[in-house]
Amino acid sequence: MVAALTHSFGPAHLALAEEVVQEALIEALRRWPFHGTPQNPAAWLFSVARNRALDRLRRDTTFHDKEPEIRRALMAQVPEPGETYFPGEISDDQLRLIFLCCHPDLSRNGRVALTLKTVLGFSVGEISRAFLARESTIAQRLVRAQRRIRERRIPLEVPGPGELTERLEGVLEVLYLVFNEGYSRHQGGDLVRADLCSEALRLTVHLAGLPLTQRPAVHALAALLCFQASRLSARVDATGNLVPLADQDRTLWDWEMIRGAFHHLECASDGDRLTTYHVEAAIAAQHAGASKVGHTDWAGILDLYDQLITLNPSPVVALNRAVAVARVHGAAAGLAALEELGEPAPLKEYHLLPATRAALLVQAGRPEEAAGWFQRALACPCSEPERRYLMKRLAAARCAHG
């Protein structure tokens, strides 16, 4: 609905489109429980949002001359009774909106934040956790991005071939972050938000199938997300507790999706540009290709992490590489790799940094030290399943210490 309204009113009124859609949803929550769900809920919601937007814009004198044209466009978008207004595939308006939010005139952080909020409905809090940033910082980025769109009169359109590559990189980054937030939530009662994972995967696979966006990097991200999504049903047990990769029942993995992942990975091999998505997908493929935990090629995974950290020398990649180092060379080597990493600012409240150190200390036979680091991990924000898992590991470390 935001995409359709923005298409009719213009990108300068993007914030208005978001507001009236939210108001329409709130009105539905108020009315439908008492008056019943309308025959065509999508048409009802769109009509309410459209009418509220028109009411507000009538107060704007610059809108007066354009009202008949905009009204005709809006009325043409209202679905007939029984018509499905929002199909399963990505709509042209939605695709345009994604590329609008990822315009190169916007800052990198602004692009990602705006797309997460406008296209995929993230709250400011969810975006701040994805960025490991403060909510006030994210709110400022959103305001600046929307102001930039108005001032620069950035159009709502799919870019031409000359601009597509740069804009597409921003789109892929957004979809990657959306999936990660759904795959392992930073806070809340559940470990996984399958709706976010599904939406990110759907949009990525759709882009991989469009002639305009059939690029190796798109296929690489599609492969990565398919590999990761194939394990969703095995990540938690029947009671919602976290199940680490090493303990997962691999018969629960979606092997049809894994076959699709390998197909996308093969398609991603065209061209001579290696992206982080290629390497991360190759790492995920190593896990998917191992029938048992003991058959995992950790030496091959470590080589891939060495490539990845060259492409993306981020603290999170360095942390994951330290785990691979421990698998290949032992816990002491993994701890040494963590010492080199230190405690960078972006990971200051990232629970996996102290949790990883604690797990390696357990492997090194130092449970007393491990207990202290598990406690530090528990002091960081994390989901409830992760918290329960850390408490279990803390209790085991204390028991081992005696």
Buried (B, 14 or more C-beta within 10 A) or exposed (E): BBBBBBBBBBBBBBBBBBBBBBBBBEBBEEBEEEEEEBEBEBBBBBBBBBEBBBEBBEEEEEBEEEEEEBEEEBEEBBBEEEEEBBEEEBBEBBBBBBBBBBBBEBBEBBBBBBBBBBBBBBEBEBBBBBBBBEBEBBBEBBEBBBEBBBEEEBEBBBBEEEBBEEBBBBBBBBBBBBBBBBBBBBEEEEBBBEEBBBBBBBBBBBBBEEEEBEBBBBBBBBBBBBBBBBBBBBBBEEEBBBBEEEEBEBEBBBEEBBEBBBBBBEBBEEEEEBBBBBBBBBBBBBBBEBEEEEEBBBEBBBBBBEBBBEBBEBBBBBBBBBBBBBBBBBBEBBBBBBEEBEEBEBBEBBBBBBBBBBBBBBBBEBBEBBBBBBBBBBEBEBBBBBBBBBBEBBEBBBEBEE
